[in-house]
Amino acid sequence: MRLISWNVNGLRACVQKGFLDIFNELDADCFCLQETKLQPDQIQLELPGYRQYWYSAIKKGYSGTALFTKSEPLHVHYGIGVDELDTEGRLITAEYEEFYLVTCYTPNAQQGLARIDHRLRWDEAFRHYLSELDKHKPVIVCGDLNVAHNEIDLKNPSSNRGNAGFSDEERDSFTKLLACGFTDTFRYLHPSDTGIYSWWSYRFNARKNNAGWRIDYFLVSDRIRDKITATPIYNEIFGSDHCPVGLEINMEV
């Protein structure tokens, strides 16, 4: 089974940059998007063979997630279950026979950590939500989680220490999430690989110089991590300031 996650930073703009060709080439069983920045009636995507699920922010042109899947889920749920956190279209959960698939766009703490309190409330609710799902069946989580966990996960850790996405608070919060019984799939297969990122600032020729961050993830319940077969990061694909990340997993083993 091949799963793809991509923060498209505005799907309408990404479509103009070759999204459909990329989507068809990757040929995923499930394709998860973050930061769609639209309402469902603002786009018509022809994706033969896929069911489409959309969750948009109340604020137009902001945030938003989507899930395109070849197999019809048993059930699809929108939001994290906390009213104050469920206005920005940040989380979709699809239940399948053998697992839950969750696509998430984690709030950014913003410059100067102006939104760090909101971010940490989200993280706490997210941990609780995933832990409750995990009691019933294994969970596969993907998305832009807006944190580089360790120094190996970004090009310039020293100069970014304390910035949004690499603050001690966010990194510690991510450690707590993994401690709840989840595995960072890329690091599981590539524990010491460096220079592999999923997001680059549009400034300072960051992508040209590969001055990036790995903030897009696939996590899985610890008990299914032995089923992981590949964790590609498609850093050759453009169209957004993020690149797609993938998970190949054999749930039948």
C-alpha positions in Angstrom: 0.0 0.0 0.0 1.4 3.4 -1.0 0.4 6.5 0.9 1.3 10.1 0.0 1.1 13.3 2.0 1.7 16.8 0.6 1.3 20.3 1.9 0.4 22.0 -1.4 0.4 25.6 0.0 -2.7 26.4 -2.0 -4.2 23.7 -4.1 -5.4 25.9 -6.9 -1.9 27.3 -7.4 -0.4 23.8 -7.2 -2.8 22.6 -9.9 -1.3 25.3 -12.2 2.1 23.9 -11.4 1.4 20.3 -12.5 -0.4 18.8 -9.5 -2.5 16.4 -11.6 0.5 15.0 -13.4 2.3 14.5 -10.1 -0.8 12.9 -8.6 -1.2 10.4 -11.4 2.5 9.6 -11.5 2.7 8.8 -7.8 -0.4 6.6 -8.1 -1.1 6.3 -4.4 -3.8 4.3 -2.7 -4.4 7.3 -0.4 -3.3 10.8 -1.2 -3.5 13.3 1.7 -3.2 17.1 1.3 -2.7 19.9 3.8 -3.0 23.7 3.4 -5.5 23.4 0.5 -6.6 27.0 1.1 -10.0 26.6 -0.5 -13.7 25.7 0.0 -14.7 22.5 -1.9 -16.9 24.4 -4.3 -13.9 26.5 -5.5 -12.3 23.6 -7.4 -13.3 20.7 -9.5 -10.8 17.9 -9.6 -11.2 14.9 -11.9 -9.6 12.0 -10.1 -11.1 8.8 -11.6 -11.0 5.9 -9.2 -10.7 8.1 -6.1 -13.2 9.2 -3.5 -12.7 12.8 -2.3 -13.1 14.1 1.2 -12.6 17.8 2.1 -12.3 19.7 5.3 -12.0 23.5 5.0 -11.4 26.3 7.4 -14.2 28.7 8.2 -11.8 31.5 7.1 -11.6 31.4 3.3 -8.3 30.9 1.6 -6.7 29.5 4.8 -5.5 26.1 6.1 -7.7 23.1 5.0 -7.1 19.4 4.4 -8.2 16.8 1.9 -8.1 13.0 1.4 -8.3 11.2 -1.9 -8.6 7.4 -1.5 -9.1 4.5 -3.9 -10.8 2.4 -1.2 -14.0 3.6 0.5 -13.4 4.1 4.2 -15.8 2.5 6.7 -16.2 6.0 8.2 -14.8 9.5 7.8 -14.6 11.9 10.7 -13.7 15.6 10.5 -11.9 17.5 13.3 -10.2 16.7 16.5 -13.3 17.0 18.7 -12.5 20.3 20.5 -14.7 23.2 19.3 -12.0 25.9 19.7 -9.6 23.8 17.6 -11.9 22.8 14.9 -12.5 26.0 13.0 -9.5 25.7 10.6 -10.1 22.4 8.8 -6.9 20.7 10.1 -7.7 17.0 10.6 -9.5 14.3 8.7 -9.7 10.7 10.0 -10.6 7.8 7.7 -11.4 4.4 9.3 -10.5 1.3 7.3 -10.9 -2.4 8.3 -7.3 -2.7 9.6 -6.3 0.8 10.6 -7.2 4.5 10.9 -5.6 7.0 8.6 -5.3 10.6 9.9 -4.2 13.5 7.9 -3.2 16.6 9.9 -2.1 20.2 9.3 -0.7 21.3 12.7 -1.0 25.0 13.6 2.1 27.0 13.2 3.5 28.7 16.3 4.2 31.8 14.2 6.9 34.3 14.4 8.1 35.1 17.9 6.0 32.1 19.0 3.0 34.3 19.0 0.6 31.4 18.8 2.6 28.8 20.9 -0.2 28.5 23.5 -2.7 27.6 20.8 -0.2 25.2 19.2 0.5 23.4 22.5 -3.2 23.1 23.2 -3.5 21.5 19.7 -0.6 19.1 20.4 -2.2 18.0 23.7 -5.5 17.3 22.1 -3.8 15.6 19.1 -1.9 13.2 21.5 -5.1 12.4 23.3 -7.1 11.9 20.1 -4.5 9.6 18.5 -4.0 7.6 21.7 -7.8 6.9 21.9 -7.9 5.8 18.3 -4.9 3.5 18.9 -6.8 1.7 21.6 -9.1 0.3 18.9 -6.8 -0.4 15.9 -3.5 0.8 14.6 -3.1 4.3 13.4 -1.3 5.8 10.4 -0.8 9.6 10.8 0.5 11.9 8.1 0.8 15.6 7.4 2.6 18.8 8.0 3.2 18.6 11.7 5.2 21.9 11.7 8.1 20.7 13.8 11.6 19.6 13.1 12.1 17.1 15.9 15.9 16.9 16.2 18.9 18.8 14.9 19.4 16.3 12.1 16.0 17.3 10.8 17.0 20.8 9.6 19.9 22.4 7.8 20.7 25.1 10.3 19.7 24.0 13.8 21.8 26.5 15.8 20.5 29.6 14.1 16.9 28.3 14.3 16.9 27.3 17.9 13.8 28.7 19.6 12.1 29.7 16.3 8.6 28.4 15.4 9.0 24.8 14.4 12.2 24.3 16.3 11.3 25.6 19.8 12.0 23.5 22.8 8.3 23.4 23.6 7.3 22.0 20.2 10.2 19.5 20.1 9.4 18.3 23.6 5.7 18.0 22.6 6.6 15.9 19.6 8.7 13.6 21.8 5.7 13.2 24.0 3.6 12.1 21.0 6.1 9.5 20.0 6.3 8.2 23.6 2.5 7.6 23.4 3.3 4.6 21.1 4.0 6.1 17.7 7.0 5.8 15.3 8.5 8.4 13.0 8.6 6.1 9.9 11.3 7.9 8.1 13.7 7.9 11.0 12.8 4.3 11.7 14.3 3.3 8.3 16.9 6.1 8.1 18.1 6.8 11.6 21.2 8.8 10.6 20.5 10.2 7.1 21.1 13.9 6.8 20.3 16.6 4.2 16.8 15.1 3.5 14.1 17.7 4.0 10.4 18.3 3.1 10.1 22.1 3.4 12.2 25.1 2.2 11.6 28.8 2.7 10.9 30.7 -0.5 13.6 33.2 0.7 17.4 33.1 0.4 17.5 30.5 -2.3 16.7 27.9 0.4 15.7 25.2 -1.9 18.5 25.7 -4.3 20.9 25.4 -1.4 18.9 22.6 0.3 18.6 24.7 3.4 15.4 22.9 4.5 13.5 21.3 7.3 11.8 17.9 7.7 8.5 18.8 9.1 6.2 16.5 7.0 5.8 13.1 8.5 4.2 9.7 8.4 3.8 8.2 11.9 2.5 4.8 12.7 1.5 2.9 15.8 4.6 1.2 17.2 3.0 -2.3 16.8 2.9 -2.0 13.0 6.2 -0.4 12.3 7.7 -3.8 11.3 5.3 -3.6 8.3 7.0 -0.5 6.9 8.8 -1.2 3.6 9.7 2.3 2.3 9.5 6.0 3.4 10.3 8.1 0.3 10.7 11.8 0.4 10.1 13.2 -3.1 12.4 16.2 -2.9 12.7 16.3 -6.7 9.0 17.3 -7.0 8.2 21.0 -7.0 4.8 22.8 -7.0 4.9 24.0 -3.4 7.4 25.1 -0.8 6.9 21.5 0.6 7.5 18.3 -1.3 5.4 15.1 -1.0 6.4 12.5 1.5 5.4 8.8 1.3 4.9 5.6 3.2 4.8 2.2 1.7 3.5 -0.4 4.2 2.3 -4.0 3.9 -0.5 -4.4 6.3 -1.0 -8.1 5.2 2.3 -9.2 6.7 
